[in-house]
């Protein structure tokens, strides 16, 4: 089940809650840093057949086809079953190496209360894996899909999001956990 969300009804994505990053040169990724780019966030599990057969290959193609300054591709390893097999950073690193995944991947932080669903998965309201979230240039959730996504439909939506005016992204407040700041151009005008 999926739904595209019109810009006027779209909410900002919640912060990613990541235990460890892979393929980022040791640097964490924060969604506000990616404003001005469309973001494809693919939630997966190593032992999920749909993830291995469809979701991860599609995510790898996105990473290869779109310039990183236009589309940021992020994998989110969200383990909600078989924790003892898939939950470790070492297991995920071996999987990344075996499948030669070159895009950024975050290991979703486990629920500290011991619940089975990791924190980012909870915050995004994901129903399972594979799931795909597309964020527009302002960081708003514009697609929320559980299950397989058709390549042509996905490409068309990414194309529409990339074609949205850049000034929308520039006009958006710069938000983080501390609050929302005016863009530099607006801050200079108010002086």
C-alpha positions in Angstrom: 0.0 0.0 0.0 1.3 3.4 -0.9 0.3 6.9 -0.9 1.7 10.0 -2.6 1.2 13.1 -0.5 0.5 16.5 -2.0 3.0 19.2 -1.1 0.3 21.2 0.8 -0.4 18.3 3.1 3.1 16.9 3.5 4.8 17.0 6.9 8.5 17.2 7.6 10.2 13.9 8.1 11.2 13.1 11.7 14.9 12.9 12.5 16.7 9.7 11.7 17.7 7.8 14.9 20.7 5.8 13.8 23.0 3.5 15.9 25.7 3.4 13.3 26.3 4.7 9.7 27.9 2.8 6.8 29.3 4.2 3.5 29.5 7.7 4.9 33.1 8.1 5.7 32.2 7.9 9.4 30.0 11.0 9.1 26.4 11.0 10.4 23.7 12.2 8.1 21.0 14.6 9.3 18.0 15.3 7.1 18.2 19.1 7.4 21.7 18.9 5.8 20.0 17.4 2.7 17.5 20.2 2.1 17.6 21.3 -1.5 17.8 17.6 -2.6 15.2 15.0 -3.0 15.8 12.1 -0.6 15.0 8.4 -1.2 14.9 6.5 2.2 14.7 2.7 1.8 13.9 0.7 4.9 15.1 -2.9 4.6 16.1 -6.0 6.5 18.8 -8.4 5.3 16.6 -11.5 5.5 13.6 -9.9 3.8 13.0 -11.5 0.4 11.3 -8.5 -1.1 14.1 -6.2 0.1 16.8 -8.4 -1.5 15.0 -9.2 -4.7 13.4 -5.8 -5.4 14.0 -3.0 -2.9 17.8 -3.0 -2.6 18.5 -3.4 -6.3 16.1 -0.6 -7.0 17.8 1.6 -4.4 21.2 0.8 -5.9 19.9 1.8 -9.3 18.7 5.1 -7.9 22.1 5.7 -6.4 23.8 5.0 -9.7 21.3 6.9 -12.0 20.8 10.2 -10.2 23.5 12.7 -9.3 24.0 12.9 -5.5 23.5 16.7 -5.6 20.0 16.0 -6.9 19.0 12.8 -5.1 20.3 11.6 -1.7 19.8 7.8 -1.4 19.8 6.4 2.1 19.2 2.8 3.2 17.7 2.2 6.7 18.4 -1.2 8.1 15.4 -1.6 10.4 15.5 -4.9 12.2 12.2 -6.0 13.8 12.7 -9.7 13.6 15.6 -12.1 14.0 17.5 -9.5 16.1 20.2 -12.0 17.1 21.0 -12.7 13.4 20.6 -9.3 11.7 20.9 -6.8 14.5 24.6 -6.4 14.7 26.8 -3.9 12.9 29.2 -6.7 11.9 26.4 -8.6 10.2 25.2 -5.5 8.4 28.8 -4.7 7.2 29.2 -8.2 5.8 25.8 -7.9 4.0 26.8 -4.5 2.6 30.1 -5.9 1.4 28.6 -9.0 -0.1 25.9 -7.1 -2.0 28.3 -4.3 -2.9 25.9 -1.6 -1.7 27.5 1.8 -2.3 24.9 4.2 -0.9 24.7 5.5 2.7 23.1 3.0 5.1 22.0 3.6 8.7 21.4 0.9 11.3 18.1 2.0 12.9 18.5 2.5 16.6 16.7 -0.3 18.7 13.9 0.7 21.0 15.5 1.3 24.4 12.3 -0.1 26.1 13.0 -3.5 24.4 10.2 -3.3 21.9 10.8 -5.1 18.6 10.3 -2.0 16.3 13.4 0.3 16.0 13.0 4.0 16.6 13.2 5.5 13.1 10.8 2.9 11.8 8.4 3.8 14.6 8.8 7.6 14.0 8.0 7.1 10.3 5.1 4.8 10.9 6.5 2.1 8.7 4.4 -1.1 8.4 7.3 -3.4 7.4 10.1 -3.9 4.9 10.7 -3.0 2.2 9.4 0.5 2.6 10.2 3.6 0.6 9.9 7.1 1.8 10.6 10.0 -0.6 11.3 13.5 0.7 11.0 16.6 -1.4 13.6 19.4 -1.4 12.1 20.9 1.7 12.3 17.6 3.7 8.6 16.8 3.5 7.4 13.3 3.1 5.9 13.0 -0.4 5.7 9.2 -0.8 5.1 6.6 1.9 5.1 3.1 0.4 5.2 -0.4 1.9 6.2 -3.1 -0.5 7.3 -3.1 -4.1 7.4 0.2 -6.0 7.1 0.2 -9.8 10.3 1.6 -11.4 8.5 3.8 -13.9 6.1 5.2 -11.3 9.0 5.9 -8.9 11.1 7.5 -11.7 8.2 9.8 -12.7 7.6 10.9 -9.1 11.3 11.6 -8.5 11.3 13.6 -11.8 8.4 15.7 -10.6 10.0 16.3 -7.2 13.3 17.3 -8.9 11.4 19.7 -11.2 9.8 21.5 -8.3 11.2 25.1 -8.0 14.4 25.4 -6.0 13.2 28.6 -4.4 10.7 26.5 -2.4 13.7 24.7 -0.8 15.5 28.0 -0.3 12.5 29.7 1.3 11.9 26.8 3.7 13.0 27.5 7.3 16.1 25.6 8.4 14.8 23.3 11.1 16.5 21.0 13.5 15.8 19.8 17.0 16.6 23.3 18.4 14.0 25.1 16.2 13.6 26.7 12.8 15.8 29.5 11.6 15.1 32.0 8.8 17.1 31.4 5.6 20.1 33.7 5.2 18.3 35.9 2.6 15.3 36.6 4.9 17.6 37.1 7.9 19.6 39.8 6.0 16.4 41.6 4.9 15.2 41.9 8.5 18.4 43.7 9.6 
